[in-house]
Structure formats: structure tokens, C-alpha cells
Amino acid sequence: MGSTGGVGVAVAELSRLAAVAGRHLAVHSLPVPTCMGVSLVAGRADRVEIGVSATPLSAMAAVLVTWHDTLSNAAPMLLGESDSDGPRVEIHGEFRDGTPVQVVAYPDEQDLVGLRDVIWMGARALAWLQEVAS
């Protein structure tokens, strides 16, 4: 297949991923993301990346818990400090059709005093999100 065919396949895949993400947002009445990106590898879906932002921290946690509850195979992660990005919370999962998705939020460093060096995954990260959201 020539390069034009490869571009056509990539454009079709981008359109499909945008539609899948849009349907998911609508079906679950999720807030509009602050950003959305698509990662392709060799013209095929690698993942959809969703950025969310809300303040205060409790609102951000509530949005992330909602996302967690709408994804298949959802796995939350709290990264208290990262050399390059600062603290972040991620939810990795899949849309209904199996498309991988990563939802990311960047809390203020002041909100994570005492948690700057932690890396929590799975049930521990989810329990923290649920506690903060309530």
C-alpha cells in the first residue's frame, strides 16, 4: 500500500477513535475534557488520551472516579511526584469496544502535601480518589 493509502487508513482510524470517545462522553454524560489526543502506532489505535481538570481537588477526584466507573478494566494510579510533570492521577482502561484510553489529571502540588513521593496503583489509588471525592 502506498503512502496515500497509509494516510487514508490513519485518517479513518483517527475519525473512528474520535467517534468512540465522543459516544462514550455522551452515553455517560461525562464532563467535556480539557484536552483529547489520539496515539497511533503504524496507523492503528494505540490509545485515546483524555485530559481532565477540575477544582477543587474533590471535584477533580469525583470526575476521575466517574471516568473509572465507565471504563472496562479500569486501573487508577496516583503519582505523587514526577520529575518532569509534577503530580498526576491517571486512569487506564478501555472503551466498550476495547479501545485503550488513558485519563489524566494534574492536581496542584499543594493538594498533595505528604503524598509527593507516593506511587499508588489499583485499589489503593481508587480508595484515595473516592475518599477525596466525598
Secondary structure as a PSIPRED ss2 file (coil, helix, strand):
# PSIPRED VFORMAT (PSIPRED V4.0)

   1 M C   1.000  0.000  0.000
   2 G C   1.000  0.000  0.000
   3 S H   0.000  1.000  0.000
   4 T H   0.000  1.000  0.000
   5 G H   0.000  1.000  0.000
   6 G H   0.000  1.000  0.000
   7 V H   0.000  1.000  0.000
   8 G H   0.000  1.000  0.000
   9 V H   0.000  1.000  0.000
  10 A H   0.000  1.000  0.000
  11 V H   0.000  1.000  0.000
  12 A H   0.000  1.000  0.000
  13 E H   0.000  1.000  0.000
  14 L H   0.000  1.000  0.000
  15 S H   0.000  1.000  0.000
  16 R H   0.000  1.000  0.000
  17 L H   0.000  1.000  0.000
  18 A H   0.000  1.000  0.000
  19 A H   0.000  1.000  0.000
  20 V H   0.000  1.000  0.000
  21 A H   0.000  1.000  0.000
  22 G H   0.000  1.000  0.000
  23 R H   0.000  1.000  0.000
  24 H H   0.000  1.000  0.000
  25 L H   0.000  1.000  0.000
  26 A H   0.000  1.000  0.000
  27 V H   0.000  1.000  0.000
  28 H C   1.000  0.000  0.000
  29 S C   1.000  0.000  0.000
  30 L C   1.000  0.000  0.000
  31 P C   1.000  0.000  0.000
  32 V C   1.000  0.000  0.000
  33 P C   1.000  0.000  0.000
  34 T C   1.000  0.000  0.000
  35 C E   0.000  0.000  1.000
  36 M E   0.000  0.000  1.000
  37 G E   0.000  0.000  1.000
  38 V E   0.000  0.000  1.000
  39 S E   0.000  0.000  1.000
  40 L E   0.000  0.000  1.000
  41 V E   0.000  0.000  1.000
  42 A C   1.000  0.000  0.000
  43 G C   1.000  0.000  0.000
  44 R E   0.000  0.000  1.000
  45 A E   0.000  0.000  1.000
  46 D E   0.000  0.000  1.000
  47 R E   0.000  0.000  1.000
  48 V E   0.000  0.000  1.000
  49 E E   0.000  0.000  1.000
  50 I E   0.000  0.000  1.000
  51 G E   0.000  0.000  1.000
  52 V C   1.000  0.000  0.000
  53 S C   1.000  0.000  0.000
  54 A C   1.000  0.000  0.000
  55 T C   1.000  0.000  0.000
  56 P C   1.000  0.000  0.000
  57 L H   0.000  1.000  0.000
  58 S H   0.000  1.000  0.000
  59 A H   0.000  1.000  0.000
  60 M H   0.000  1.000  0.000
  61 A H   0.000  1.000  0.000
  62 A H   0.000  1.000  0.000
  63 V H   0.000  1.000  0.000
  64 L H   0.000  1.000  0.000
  65 V H   0.000  1.000  0.000
  66 T H   0.000  1.000  0.000
  67 W H   0.000  1.000  0.000
  68 H H   0.000  1.000  0.000
  69 D H   0.000  1.000  0.000
  70 T H   0.000  1.000  0.000
  71 L C   1.000  0.000  0.000
  72 S E   0.000  0.000  1.000
  73 N E   0.000  0.000  1.000
  74 A E   0.000  0.000  1.000
  75 A E   0.000  0.000  1.000
  76 P E   0.000  0.000  1.000
  77 M E   0.000  0.000  1.000
  78 L E   0.000  0.000  1.000
  79 L E   0.000  0.000  1.000
  80 G C   1.000  0.000  0.000
  81 E C   1.000  0.000  0.000
  82 S C   1.000  0.000  0.000
  83 D C   1.000  0.000  0.000
  84 S C   1.000  0.000  0.000
  85 D C   1.000  0.000  0.000
  86 G C   1.000  0.000  0.000
  87 P C   1.000  0.000  0.000
  88 R E   0.000  0.000  1.000
  89 V E   0.000  0.000  1.000
  90 E E   0.000  0.000  1.000
  91 I E   0.000  0.000  1.000
  92 H E   0.000  0.000  1.000
  93 G E   0.000  0.000  1.000
  94 E E   0.000  0.000  1.000
  95 F C   1.000  0.000  0.000
  96 R C   1.000  0.000  0.000
  97 D C   1.000  0.000  0.000
  98 G C   1.000  0.000  0.000
  99 T C   1.000  0.000  0.000
 100 P E   0.000  0.000  1.000
 101 V E   0.000  0.000  1.000
 102 Q E   0.000  0.000  1.000
 103 V E   0.000  0.000  1.000
 104 V E   0.000  0.000  1.000
 105 A E   0.000  0.000  1.000
 106 Y C   1.000  0.000  0.000
 107 P C   1.000  0.000  0.000
 108 D C   1.000  0.000  0.000
 109 E H   0.000  1.000  0.000
 110 Q H   0.000  1.000  0.000
 111 D H   0.000  1.000  0.000
 112 L H   0.000  1.000  0.000
 113 V C   1.000  0.000  0.000
 114 G C   1.000  0.000  0.000
 115 L C   1.000  0.000  0.000
 116 R C   1.000  0.000  0.000
 117 D C   1.000  0.000  0.000
 118 V C   1.000  0.000  0.000
 119 I E   0.000  0.000  1.000
 120 W E   0.000  0.000  1.000
 121 M E   0.000  0.000  1.000
 122 G C   1.000  0.000  0.000
 123 A H   0.000  1.000  0.000
 124 R H   0.000  1.000  0.000
 125 A H   0.000  1.000  0.000
 126 L H   0.000  1.000  0.000
 127 A H   0.000  1.000  0.000
 128 W H   0.000  1.000  0.000
 129 L H   0.000  1.000  0.000
 130 Q H   0.000  1.000  0.000
 131 E H   0.000  1.000  0.000
 132 V H   0.000  1.000  0.000
 133 A H   0.000  1.000  0.000
 134 S C   1.000  0.000  0.000
